Amino acid sequence: MSKQPTGIPEWAGAPPASEGGFAFAHGEFFAEATGQNRHRRATIPELKEQIASGTDKDRPAHWFEAQLLHYGLKPSKTKSVARMRLLDAVNGTDLAVPDHISKLEKKLKTAWTKSEREAKKTAITPAAASKAPPSSAKTTGGAKRKAEPEKSTPRKKPSTSQPAANKAKPAPAKPDEPTPNKPRAKQTARRGGTAASGPSRGSPITTASPASAMPRQTARRGGVATSGPSRSASTASTSQASAMPRQTARRGGSHATARNPPSQPKGFPSGSVELSSDDDDPPPPYTMVEDNELAPLGLLNGDYHIRSSDVTEQWSHLGSEFDLTLTISGRQLWGRFDLGVIEGIMHFSERPWASSDEGVSFTWRGRENEGPIFYGGRNRGEIRFLGGGVIEGRFDYQGIEFHGRRVPDQGTRSSVSASNMEREWDDYNEDRTYTGYTQFEIIRSRTLGGLASGESRVIWTDTNTTRNANMWAPEIHHIDNTWYYFYSSCDASQACCDSCQTRVLKGCDGPNPYDCDYEFLATLVPPEGSRGSSSNLAFSIDGSYLEIPGRGRYHVLSIVDEKRLQSIAITELNTTDWTVNAWHIISQPDQEWEQHYKGNGAVNEAPHPLYHGDDIWLAYSGSDCSTAFYALGLLYYNGGDPLQASSWDKSGPVLSQANGNYGTGHNSFFKSPDGKEIWNAFHATANSDGDCGRTRYTMAQKVTFDKNNVPNFGIPQPLGAELDPPSGECQPRKKKTSM
């Protein structure tokens, strides 16, 4: 589990001076990385020590990204890539801070120093201080200062209990130094997959002075004024909150909770300090008295069952039950929603602190069902938190109204972390709408389990905008002693995904694909009029290479057929000039298990060949990958013309959800080091609703064959279960199922 850096501590006085993604305050110069995470510059000796340690578990991806920015190197949000670039730079002889960054640091230092002097000159005078309220609060250093609550005008005057003074807390740590914490409860194992770059739930948190109490939330009739947490945002907060009620004991040791929202550094936008919590304690014990006697706010974190008569009446085929998940992150609130006709992420710049029949405004980003992507800050809505987990809300999109209730018997921790929602929010950003997934990387290791932390190398990026967006589904094949890299990609100028097509790169004739230099070879799309679709759509994804002895070489893939069904197609492949002939449909999603979807229709996709003895199969995936029912099926080649559907016998599902693993599809096969075993590598997610995105992880299990040579894929094993590794590995005999 990666430790969470402390970020920037709270300070009084002048706000940070910032420009161009850098900031200066109190003697420290910071670079802003992904998610508005700011880090000071590590010295060259510190970088060498970090890299020489052989581990980066104590540093998140955005720390490495920030160091690249500090030293004027090309940034990367991918941890392994950023670390490799730093390693190359440290091993060189000319690593230094560029002149333009040094000049910017001096400029911001001068600007901040001047602002700090002005702030001291205009400090509160004794006469002004005597007008402050008699209550006082201790600062983090233990000294007392006067606290002046912010005024608010509620509709009904609430009766509030007077909070007692909080105990003094330790002074905040210096930037990028962890604050000592009380011993935490033992951390349980993470459920597979790659580590998230955002704050981890068990990460140590730097505690600042007690936050002041939020005034009662009133309706924001003009919507929100900002566009949400853009990575480049630098708008300063214009107000400070007033005093919080007395803090009760925290559950969970060092976690910041809903009753202790983390204080922000003065002048930084909400979200800029790496403090968050996925735990949701009940809100402070306000004693609001309202005419309508609303129930207490209760827990916010968790899943909600949602209904909308607007959606049901206009789009009855989408069903009547929808989903919403809310997650607290300090003073902010994030939400992931799916209303059938639209789905996406909502963001509240200020979470509610008490129940109210007045709406709390949010901005949202998302995608219309079979339509465009919505990004920026123009999309708005509001939710009324009526207490007891009951909510009512409205989207500006089509004027859709909805209502719902928090699912009972949940814990205090949300099922989706705020950091995951923030990453999904960023995926809807204008700059990334069409250009996500823009490079391919190969990871190598001597063992299967070692791939989780193996050596990595970026082998392909593309400057051609007609094919450098949404680069998916890579496969490596060894053909005529040369390595080839099959993949799908889309046009960066168009919304996903009609422009996506299957393509191939050419590598080298060396002993392994890792060390090859790759070049673009071909787009594998047949001429117009032979694409299998009445609209002549060139859409094609998930291409693979199939060779049938005595028959020839083929390209198998997923296309949209004449019935607008996403189906499995096959075409003859000429590996001399790398062209293909007409597409022929060999499987449509005509089985019940292939017809689970969330609005995009039934699916057959991701064909991949399996060879054993004299038999050949195509494994493929059925149903929409965003559902839990995404599963593997088989097409058995029975010896006829491979271009005819009658030559392929369908069966399935042969691998489907089990043991907490959902959406078990899109697979490939590989052999053990000694060549005696065949293993199946496939996607899965722990999200019981299914997910095509970042919550997926890779699993691998051995395929066995019975006496009739029929393959048995078994069932997905629980994450953390230990299996015998592939035969021929030189290591102890037990390995975990996930990578």
C-alpha positions in Angstrom: 0.0 0.0 0.0 1.5 3.3 -1.1 2.0 6.0 1.5 0.3 9.3 1.0 2.5 12.3 0.8 1.5 15.1 3.1 1.2 17.7 0.3 1.1 21.3 1.4 0.4 22.1 5.1 -2.0 24.7 6.2 -0.7 28.2 6.7 -1.9 31.7 7.6 -0.9 34.8 5.8 -0.4 35.4 2.1 -1.8 32.9 -0.3 0.6 31.0 -2.5 2.0 32.8 -5.6 1.3 30.6 -8.6 1.8 30.6 -12.3 2.1 27.9 -15.1 1.4 24.9 -12.8 3.9 26.0 -10.2 3.4 27.7 -6.8 5.6 29.2 -4.0 4.7 29.8 -0.4 6.7 29.8 2.9 10.0 28.9 1.4 8.8 26.0 -0.7 8.4 25.7 -4.5 5.8 23.3 -5.7 4.9 21.7 -9.0 1.3 20.7 -9.7 0.7 17.1 -11.0 -2.4 15.1 -11.8 -5.5 15.7 -9.6 -4.1 19.1 -8.3 -1.5 17.2 -6.2 1.4 19.5 -5.5 4.9 18.4 -4.5 8.2 20.2 -3.7 11.2 19.5 -5.8 13.4 16.6 -4.6 17.1 17.2 -4.8 19.2 15.2 -7.2 20.7 13.2 -4.2 17.1 12.5 -3.0 16.1 11.3 -6.4 19.1 9.0 -6.6 18.4 7.6 -3.2 14.7 7.1 -4.1 15.5 5.2 -7.3 18.4 3.3 -5.8 16.1 1.9 -3.1 14.5 -0.3 -5.8 11.0 0.5 -4.7 8.6 3.3 -5.2 5.8 2.0 -3.0 6.1 5.1 -0.8 5.6 7.5 -3.7 2.4 7.8 -5.8 2.4 8.4 -9.5 1.8 12.1 -9.2 5.0 12.5 -7.1 7.1 11.1 -10.0 5.1 13.3 -12.4 5.8 16.4 -10.3 9.6 15.7 -10.3 9.6 15.4 -14.1 7.9 18.9 -14.2 10.4 20.3 -11.7 13.3 19.2 -13.9 11.7 20.2 -17.2 11.3 16.6 -18.4 8.4 15.3 -20.4 5.7 14.4 -17.8 3.8 11.2 -17.6 0.8 10.2 -15.5 1.9 6.5 -15.7 4.0 5.7 -12.7 6.3 3.2 -14.4 6.9 5.5 -17.4 7.6 8.5 -15.1 9.9 6.5 -12.9 11.9 5.3 -16.0 12.3 8.8 -17.3 13.6 10.0 -14.0 15.9 7.0 -13.8 17.3 7.8 -17.3 17.8 11.4 -16.3 19.5 10.6 -13.0 21.8 8.2 -14.7 22.8 10.9 -17.2 25.3 13.6 -16.5 23.4 16.8 -17.2 20.3 16.6 -14.9 19.6 20.1 -13.7 16.7 22.5 -13.1 16.1 24.4 -16.4 16.8 28.2 -16.4 13.1 29.1 -17.1 11.9 27.1 -14.1 14.6 28.6 -11.9 13.6 32.1 -13.0 9.9 31.3 -12.4 10.8 30.1 -8.9 12.6 33.4 -8.1 9.7 35.3 -9.6 7.1 33.5 -7.5 9.3 33.8 -4.4 9.6 37.5 -4.8 5.8 37.9 -5.4 4.9 35.8 -2.4 7.4 37.5 -0.1 5.9 40.9 -1.1 2.4 39.6 -0.4 3.4 38.2 2.9 4.9 41.5 4.0 1.6 43.2 3.0 -0.4 40.6 4.9 1.6 41.3 8.0 1.1 45.0 7.7 -2.6 44.6 7.5 -2.8 42.0 10.4 -5.7 42.5 12.9 -5.0 45.3 15.3 -5.6 45.0 19.1 -8.6 47.3 18.7 -10.1 45.2 15.9 -9.3 42.0 17.8 -11.3 43.3 20.8 -14.4 43.3 18.6 -14.1 39.6 17.9 -16.3 37.1 19.6 -15.2 35.9 23.0 -14.7 32.3 22.0 -11.3 31.2 20.9 -9.7 28.1 19.4 -6.2 26.7 19.7 -4.0 26.7 16.7 -2.0 23.7 15.6 1.0 25.0 17.5 -1.1 25.4 20.7 -1.3 29.3 20.7 -4.8 30.8 21.1 -6.2 33.1 18.4 -9.6 34.7 18.0 -12.0 32.9 15.7 -14.6 35.0 13.9 -17.5 32.9 12.6 -18.9 33.6 9.1 -22.4 34.9 9.1 -25.3 33.1 7.4 -29.0 33.8 7.3 -31.1 30.6 7.5 -34.8 30.7 6.9 -35.5 29.6 10.4 -33.1 30.4 13.2 -31.5 27.2 14.3 -30.7 26.2 17.8 -27.1 25.1 18.0 -25.2 23.7 20.9 -22.0 25.6 21.7 -19.0 23.5 20.8 -16.3 23.0 23.4 -12.7 23.9 22.4 -10.8 21.3 20.6 -7.6 19.9 22.1 -4.4 21.1 20.6 -3.1 19.0 17.7 0.6 18.5 16.6 2.0 21.1 14.3 1.6 20.3 10.6 4.5 18.5 9.0 6.8 20.0 6.4 5.9 19.4 2.8 6.4 15.9 1.6 7.1 14.6 5.1 4.6 12.2 6.7 3.0 13.2 10.0 3.5 10.8 12.9 0.2 8.9 13.4 -1.2 6.7 16.1 -1.0 3.0 15.3 -3.6 2.0 12.7 -5.7 -1.1 12.6 -4.2 -3.8 10.5 -4.6 -3.1 6.8 -6.5 -5.8 4.9 -5.3 -6.9 1.5 -6.2 -4.9 -1.5 -8.5 -6.6 -3.9 -6.2 -7.1 -6.9 -5.6 -4.8 -9.8 -3.1 -2.0 -10.0 -2.7 0.5 -7.2 -4.7 3.7 -7.7 -2.7 6.9 -7.9 -5.1 8.8 -5.6 -5.1 8.8 -1.9 -5.4 5.3 -0.4 -7.9 4.5 2.3 -5.3 3.4 4.8 -2.8 6.1 4.0 -1.4 8.3 6.8 -3.1 11.7 6.8 -1.5 15.0 7.9 -3.9 16.6 10.3 -4.2 20.4 10.4 -5.9 22.6 12.8 -9.6 21.8 13.5 -11.8 23.0 10.6 -14.4 25.6 11.3 -18.1 24.8 11.3 -19.9 25.1 8.0 -22.7 27.6 7.9 -26.1 26.1 6.9 -26.2 25.4 3.2 -28.6 27.6 1.3 -29.8 27.1 -2.3 -27.5 28.1 -5.1 -30.1 29.4 -7.4 -27.5 30.3 -10.0 -25.9 26.9 -10.1 -22.2 26.5 -9.4 -19.8 29.2 -10.5 -16.9 26.9 -11.4 -16.5 24.1 -13.8 -15.4 21.5 -11.3 -11.9 20.3 -10.3 -9.9 20.9 -13.5 -6.3 19.7 -13.2 -5.1 23.2 -14.1 -7.5 25.0 -11.8 -5.9 27.7 -9.7 -8.9 29.8 -8.5 -8.5 30.8 -4.9 -11.2 30.2 -2.3 -12.8 33.5 -1.4 -14.3 32.7 2.0 -13.4 30.7 5.1 -15.7 28.6 7.1 -16.6 29.2 10.7 -16.0 27.1 13.8 -16.9 23.4 13.8 -18.6 21.7 16.8 -16.4 19.8 19.1 -14.7 16.8 17.4 -15.5 13.4 18.8 -13.3 10.4 18.6 -12.4 9.3 15.0 -13.1 5.8 13.9 -10.2 4.5 11.9 -7.2 6.1 13.4 -5.6 8.6 11.0 -8.5 8.9 8.6 -10.1 12.4 8.2 -13.8 11.9 8.5 -17.0 13.7 7.5 -17.0 15.3 11.0 -13.4 16.6 10.5 -13.2 17.9 7.0 -9.6 18.7 6.2 -8.6 22.3 6.2 -7.2 23.6 2.9 -4.2 25.9 2.5 -5.2 29.4 2.0 -5.5 30.3 -1.6 -5.6 26.8 -3.0 -8.7 25.4 -4.7 -10.6 22.6 -3.0 -9.0 19.3 -3.7 -5.4 20.6 -4.0 -4.2 18.9 -0.8 -4.0 15.2 -0.6 -6.5 14.7 2.1 -9.6 12.6 1.6 -11.8 10.0 3.3 -14.0 7.2 2.0 -15.4 6.7 5.5 -18.5 8.6 6.4 -19.2 9.2 10.0 -22.6 10.8 10.8 -22.4 14.6 10.4 -21.9 16.9 13.4 -24.7 17.0 16.0 -26.4 20.1 14.7 -29.9 20.6 16.2 -31.7 22.2 13.2 -35.4 23.0 13.8 -37.3 23.2 10.6 -41.0 23.6 10.0 -41.2 20.4 8.0 -39.3 18.4 10.7 -36.8 16.8 8.3 -35.0 13.8 9.6 -31.3 14.2 10.4 -29.0 14.0 7.4 -27.5 10.6 8.3 -24.8 8.9 6.3 -24.0 10.2 2.8 -21.5 7.6 1.6 -22.9 4.6 -0.2 -25.1 3.3 -3.0 -28.6 4.7 -3.7 -31.5 3.1 -5.5 -32.8 5.8 -8.0 -36.1 6.1 -9.9 -37.1 8.6 -12.5 -40.5 8.8 -14.1 -39.0 11.2 -16.7 -36.7 8.5 -17.9 -39.1 5.6 -17.6 -41.9 7.4 -19.6 -39.6 8.6 -22.4 -37.2 5.6 -22.6 -39.1 2.7 -21.2 -36.7 0.1 -22.7 -34.0 1.4 -20.3 -35.9 0.0 -17.2 -37.1 1.8 -14.1 -34.4 1.3 -11.5 -31.1 3.3 -11.7 -28.0 3.8 -9.7 -26.1 6.5 -7.8 -23.1 6.2 -5.5 -21.9 9.1 -3.3 -18.5 9.4 -1.8 -17.2 12.1 0.6 -13.7 13.6 0.0 -13.0 16.2 2.6 -15.4 19.1 2.1 -16.3 17.8 -1.4 -18.8 15.2 -2.5 -18.4 13.0 -5.6 -21.1 10.9 -7.2 -21.2 8.2 -9.9 -24.6 8.0 -11.6 -26.3 5.9 -14.2 -29.8 7.0 -15.3 -29.9 4.8 -18.4 -30.1 7.7 -20.8 -27.0 9.4 -19.3 -24.3 8.2 -17.1 -21.2 9.9 -15.6 -19.8 11.7 -12.6 -21.2 14.5 -10.5 -19.2 16.8 -8.3 -20.3 19.0 -5.3 -17.7 21.6 -4.4 -19.3 21.7 -0.9 -20.9 18.7 0.6 -24.2 19.1 2.6 -23.8 19.3 6.4 -27.5 19.1 7.4 -30.7 17.9 5.8 -32.6 20.6 3.9 -35.4 21.0 1.3 -33.2 23.4 -0.6 -31.0 21.9 -3.3 -27.2 21.6 -3.2 -25.8 22.3 -6.7 -23.5 20.0 -8.6 -21.7 20.0 -11.9 -21.5 16.8 -13.9 -19.7 15.2 -16.8 -20.8 12.1 -18.6 -22.0 10.3 -21.7 -25.4 10.1 -23.4 -26.6 6.7 -24.2 -25.4 6.0 -27.8 -24.6 9.7 -28.1 -22.1 12.5 -27.3 -19.8 13.0 -24.4 -20.5 16.0 -22.0 -17.6 17.7 -20.4 -16.6 21.1 -19.0 -18.6 23.1 -16.4 -21.8 23.8 -18.3 -23.7 20.7 -17.1 -25.5 21.3 -13.8 -28.1 19.9 -11.4 -29.0 19.9 -7.8 -30.0 17.4 -5.1 -32.1 18.0 -2.0 -30.9 15.9 0.9 -34.1 15.4 2.9 -32.5 13.3 5.7 -32.5 9.7 6.5 -30.9 8.8 3.2 -33.8 10.3 1.1 -32.8 12.5 -1.8 -34.6 14.3 -4.7 -32.8 15.8 -7.6 -32.8 17.2 -11.0 -30.4 17.3 -14.0 -30.4 20.2 -16.5 -30.2 17.5 -19.2 -33.7 17.2 -20.6 -35.0 18.5 -17.2 -34.8 15.0 -15.8 -35.9 14.7 -12.2 -35.3 11.7 -10.0 -35.7 10.5 -6.4 -34.1 7.8 -4.3 -33.0 6.4 -1.0 -29.7 5.1 0.4 -29.5 1.3 0.3 -29.9 0.1 3.9 -27.4 -2.0 5.9 -24.3 -0.5 4.2 -21.1 0.4 6.0 -19.6 3.8 6.3 -17.2 3.3 3.4 -18.4 3.9 -0.2 -18.1 1.2 -2.8 -16.3 3.6 -5.2 -13.4 5.8 -4.0 -13.3 9.5 -4.6 -10.0 9.2 -6.4 -11.6 6.7 -8.9 -14.4 9.1 -9.5 -12.0 12.0 -10.0 -10.1 10.0 -12.6 -13.4 9.2 -14.4 -14.2 12.9 -14.2 -10.9 13.7 -15.9 -11.6 11.1 -18.6 -14.6 13.3 -19.6 -12.3 16.4 -19.9 -12.2 18.1 -23.3 -8.5 17.4 -23.7 -9.0 13.7 -23.1 -12.4 12.9 -24.5 -11.1 11.5 -27.8 -7.4 11.0 -26.9 -7.5 8.6 -23.9 -5.3 5.5 -24.0 -2.6 6.9 -26.3 0.3 4.5 -25.8 1.2 0.8 -25.6 3.5 -0.6 -23.0 5.0 -4.1 -22.6 5.8 -5.5 -19.1 8.1 -8.4 -18.8 9.1 -10.7 -15.9 10.6 -14.2 -15.5 7.5 -15.3 -13.6 3.8 -14.9 -14.1 3.3 -13.3 -10.6 6.2 -11.0 -11.3 4.3 -9.1 -14.0 2.6 -7.1 -11.3 5.8 -5.3 -10.7 7.8 -6.2 -13.8 10.1 -4.2 -16.0 8.1 -2.0 -18.4 8.7 -0.2 -21.7 6.5 2.0 -23.8 6.8 0.5 -27.3 4.3 2.7 -29.3 2.8 6.1 -29.4 1.4 7.8 -32.5 1.3 11.4 -33.7 -1.2 10.6 -36.5 -4.5 12.0 -35.1 -6.6 9.8 -37.4 -5.5 6.8 -35.3 -4.0 7.8 -32.0 -7.1 7.8 -29.7 -8.6 5.0 -27.6 -5.8 2.6 -28.4 -7.2 -0.8 -27.1 -6.9 -4.5 -27.2 -3.3 -5.2 -28.0 -2.1 -8.7 -29.0 1.4 -9.9 -29.9 1.8 -12.6 -32.5 5.0 -14.3 -33.9 4.5 -14.7 -37.7 7.2 -15.9 -40.0 9.8 -15.3 -37.3 8.8 -11.6 -36.9 6.9 -10.0 -34.0 3.6 -8.3 -34.9 1.4 -6.2 -32.7 -2.3 -6.2 -33.4 -4.5 -3.5 -31.8 -7.5 -1.1 -32.2 -7.5 2.7 -32.3 -9.8 5.6 -33.2 -9.7 9.0 -34.8 -8.9 11.7 -32.2 -11.1 14.3 -34.0 -14.2 12.2 -33.5 -16.2 10.9 -30.6 -15.7 7.3 -29.7 -16.3 4.8 -31.2 -17.5 4.6 -34.9 -14.1 5.6 -36.2 -12.3 2.8 -34.4 -10.5 0.3 -36.6 -8.1 -2.7 -36.3 -4.5 -2.1 -37.1 -1.1 -3.8 -36.9 2.5 -2.8 -36.1 5.6 -4.6 -37.3 8.4 -5.4 -34.8 11.6 -7.3 -35.3 12.9 -10.8 -35.8 14.7 -10.8 -32.4 14.2 -13.4 -29.7 11.5 -11.4 -27.8 9.0 -8.6 -28.5 10.1 -6.5 -25.6 13.3 -5.3 -27.3 11.8 -4.6 -30.7 11.4 -1.2 -32.2 7.9 -1.0 -33.8 6.6 0.8 -36.9 3.1 1.2 -38.2 2.3 -1.4 -40.8 -1.4 -1.4 -41.9 -5.0 -0.7 -41.1 -6.9 -4.0 -41.6 -10.2 -2.8 -43.1 -11.5 -4.2 -46.4 -12.6 -2.0 -49.4 -15.9 -0.2 -49.3 -18.8 -2.5 -50.3 -17.4 -5.5 -48.5 -17.5 -4.5 -44.9 -20.5 -6.6 -43.8 -22.7 -3.5 -42.9 -25.4 -1.9 -44.9 -24.1 1.5 -43.8 -20.6 0.5 -44.9 -19.4 1.3 -41.4 -15.6 0.7 -41.0 -15.9 0.2 -37.3 -13.8 -2.8 -36.2 -12.1 -3.7 -32.9 -10.4 -6.5 -31.1 -8.5 -7.9 -34.1 -6.5 -11.1 -33.7 -4.5 -13.5 -36.0 -5.8 -17.0 -36.8 -4.0 -19.7 -38.8 -5.7 -22.8 -40.0 -3.4 -25.5 -41.5 -4.4 -26.3 -45.0 -6.7 -23.4 -45.2 -4.7 -20.2 -44.7 -4.3 -17.1 -42.6 -7.2 -15.1 -41.3 -8.0 -11.9 -39.4 -10.8 -12.3 -36.8 -12.4 -9.3 -35.1 -15.6 -7.6 -33.9 -17.7 -5.4 -36.3 -21.2 -4.0 -36.5 -23.2 -6.1 -38.9 -26.1 -5.2 -41.2 -28.5 -5.7 -38.3 -26.5 -3.2 -36.2 -25.4 -6.1 -34.0 -21.8 -6.2 -32.7 -20.7 -9.6 -34.1 -17.7 -11.7 -34.7 -16.3 -11.5 -38.3 -13.5 -13.3 -40.2 -11.6 -12.3 -43.3 -8.7 -13.7 -45.3 -5.4 -12.0 -44.4 -2.6 -11.5 -46.8 0.6 -11.2 -44.8 2.7 -10.2 -47.8 1.1 -6.9 -48.4 -1.0 -6.9 -45.2 -4.4 -6.5 -46.8 -7.7 -8.1 -46.0 -10.7 -9.3 -48.1 -14.4 -9.0 -47.3 -15.7 -9.4 -43.7 -17.9 -12.5 -43.1 -20.0 -12.8 -40.0 -19.5 -16.1 -38.1 -21.3 -15.3 -34.8 -24.0 -12.9 -33.7 -25.2 -12.3 -30.1 -28.2 -14.7 -30.5 -27.9 -16.5 -27.1 -29.5 -15.2 -23.9 -26.2 -15.0 -22.0 -24.8 -12.7 -24.8 -27.6 -10.2 -24.5 -27.0 -8.4 -21.2 -26.2 -4.7 -21.8 -26.7 -1.2 -20.5 -27.9 0.6 -23.6 -25.5 -0.3 -26.3 -27.0 -3.5 -27.4 -26.0 -7.2 -27.3 -22.4 -8.0 -28.0 -20.0 -10.5 -29.4 -16.4 -9.3 -29.4 -12.7 -10.0 -28.6 -12.1 -13.3 -30.6 -8.8 -15.1 -29.8 -7.6 -18.5 -31.1 -7.0 -21.5 -28.9 -5.0 -24.4 -30.4 -4.7 -27.9 -28.8 -3.8 -31.0 -30.6 -5.6 -31.0 -34.0 -8.5 -28.8 -32.7 -9.0 -25.1 -33.1 -11.4 -22.8 -31.2 -12.0 -19.1 -31.1 -12.7 -17.9 -27.6 -14.8 -14.7 -27.6 -16.7 -12.5 -25.2 -20.5 -12.1 -25.0 -22.7 -9.3 -23.5 -21.7 -5.7 -22.8 -18.4 -5.4 -20.9 -20.0 -2.8 -18.6 -22.2 -5.6 -17.1 -21.4 -8.3 -14.6 -22.5 -10.9 -17.2 -19.6 -10.2 -19.6 -18.4 -13.8 -20.1 -16.4 -16.1 -22.4 -17.8 -18.4 -25.1 -16.3 -20.7 -27.7 -16.6 -21.2 -31.4 -15.2 -24.6 -32.4 -13.9 -25.0 -35.9 -15.6 -28.1 -37.4 -13.5 -28.4 -40.6 -15.6 -26.5 -43.2 -15.0 -23.2 -45.0 -13.7 -20.9 -42.2 -15.6 -18.0 -43.8 -19.0 -19.6 -43.2 -20.8 -19.5 -39.9 -21.8 -23.1 -40.4 -18.1 -24.1 -39.9 -18.2 -22.8 -36.3 -20.1 -24.5 -33.4 -21.0 -22.1 -30.6 -21.0 -23.0 -26.9 -21.0 -21.0 -23.7 -20.6 -19.4 -21.4 -17.4 -21.3 -20.6 -16.2 -18.8 -18.0 -18.4 -16.4 -16.1 -18.7 -14.4 -12.9 -17.8 -16.2 -9.6 -16.1 -15.7 -6.2 -16.5 -11.9 -6.3 -15.1 -11.6 -9.8 -17.5 -10.1 -12.4 -17.3 -9.3 -16.1 -14.9 -12.2 -16.7 -14.1 -11.6 -20.4 -11.8 -10.4 -23.1 -9.1 -13.0 -22.8 -6.0 -14.4 -24.5 -4.0 -17.6 -24.1 -0.3 -18.2 -23.5 1.9 -21.3 -22.9 3.9 -22.2 -19.8 7.7 -21.8 -20.0 8.1 -25.5 -20.7 5.3 -25.5 -23.3 3.3 -28.1 -21.5 0.4 -26.0 -20.3 -2.0 -23.5 -21.7 -3.1 -20.6 -19.5 -6.0 -18.2 -19.9 -5.5 -14.5 -19.1 -8.8 -12.5 -18.8 -10.3 -9.3 -17.4 -12.5 -9.1 -14.3 -13.8 -6.5 -11.9 -14.9 -6.6 -8.2 -17.7 -4.2 -9.1 -20.9 -6.3 -8.9 -22.5 -4.1 -11.5 -19.7 -4.7 -14.0 -17.3 -2.2 -15.4 -15.4 -1.7 -18.7 -13.0 0.8 -17.1 -10.3 1.3 -14.5 -11.6 -1.0 -11.9 -10.8 -4.1 -14.0 -7.8 -6.3 -13.2 -6.1 -9.2 -15.0 -6.4 -12.8 -13.8 -4.8 -15.9 -15.1 -5.7 -19.6 -14.7 -4.7 -22.9 -16.3 -6.9 -24.5 -19.0 -7.3 -28.2 -18.8 -8.6 -30.7 -21.4 -10.6 -33.9 -20.9 -10.1 -37.2 -22.8 -12.1 -35.9 -25.7 -9.9 -32.8 -25.9 -12.7 -30.5 -24.7 -11.2 -27.5 -22.8 -12.2 -26.7 -19.3 -11.7 -23.1 -18.1 -12.8 -23.8 -14.5 -14.3 -20.9 -12.5 -12.6 -17.6 -11.5 -10.8 -18.2 -8.2 -11.1 -15.7 -5.3 -8.6 -12.9 -5.4 -5.7 -13.8 -3.2 -6.1 -17.6 -3.8 -2.9 -19.4 -4.4 -2.4 -21.5 -7.5 0.4 -23.7 -8.8 2.4 -21.4 -11.2 2.9 -22.3 -14.9 5.0 -25.4 -15.3 8.7 -24.7 -15.9 8.9 -21.6 -13.6 11.9 -21.8 -11.4 10.3 -20.8 -8.1 8.2 -22.1 -5.2 5.0 -23.7 -6.4 2.3 -21.3 -5.3 1.2 -18.1 -7.0 -1.7 -15.7 -6.6 -4.5 -15.6 -9.2 -4.4 -11.8 -10.0 -1.7 -9.7 -11.5 
